[in-house]
Amino acid sequence: MHSILRTAVAGAAALSLTFGAMSVAQANEDSDQASQTQTQTQSDSNSSKDNNPLGSLSSKKDNDSERSEASSKLDSLSGKIGSKLDAQDPADGTALFGSSTADFNEQPKWAKAMAITTYVGVIGSFLGLVVFPAYNFLVANNMLPGMPR
């Protein structure tokens, strides 16, 4: 009975974490759509300002603020890491994970890092799900010679 209660609590916790993460993801998508709508509205208003001589002065100020914002992003830690890892360069997934990885060295550094992280994760998952439980079973049942219990 105690085991069933623990299983039910663990299942309820997993379910609540899943639905919580999905609601956060949905909220993020909604805010992305709202920001795209806001950006589109701003671009429409900037195009109407271009017809006005005073509007061109304010658009120059907007461009200056966008440039300073872009330079501040490069000054941040993530901007520095991104510039070192070729963050602006696109990657080819078939060159990274395809049957022939001859073009692997031509991919940007960020893509190589993600591919290596994926390979390490797969190896770790295999060890944790297959090898270590099998070893634990063999040791617990004294099936390995020379292993005291």
C-alpha positions, 0 to 999 in steps of 0.5 A, a space after each residue: 500500500 505504501 508503494 502505491 501511494 508513493 507511485 501516485 504522488 510521483 505520478 501526480 508530481 510528474 503530471 503537474 510539472 508537465 502541464 506547468 511547463 506546457 503552460 509556460 511554453 504557451 505563454 511564451 508563444 503568446 508573448 512572441 506573437 504579441 511582440 511580433 504584432 507590436 514590431 509590425 505596428 512600429 514598422 508601420 508607424 516608422 514608414 508613415 514618419 518617413 513621409 514627414 521631415 520631423 519623423 525622419 529625425 526621430 527615426 534616426 534616433 531610433 536607429 541610434 538606439 537600436 545600434 547601441 542596443 545591439 552593441 550592448 548585446 555584444 558586450 554581454 557575456 552571452 554576446 561574447 560567447 556567441 561571437 566566439 562560437 560563430 552564433 550567426 552562422 547557420 548549420 546543416 543538420 545532415 552534416 552534423 547527424 547524417 550518415 556521412 559526417 564528412 562536412 562536420 569540420 565545416 560547421 560552426 563551432 556552436 553546432 559542433 558543441 551541440 552535436 558533441 553534447 548530444 552524443 555525450 547525452 546519448 552515451 550517458 542515457 545508455 549507461 544509466 538505463 542499460 549498463 548500470 542497472 544490469 551491473 547492479 542486478 548482477 552484483 545484488 544477486 552475487 552473479 559476478 565471481 569474486 565480488 563480495 556482497 
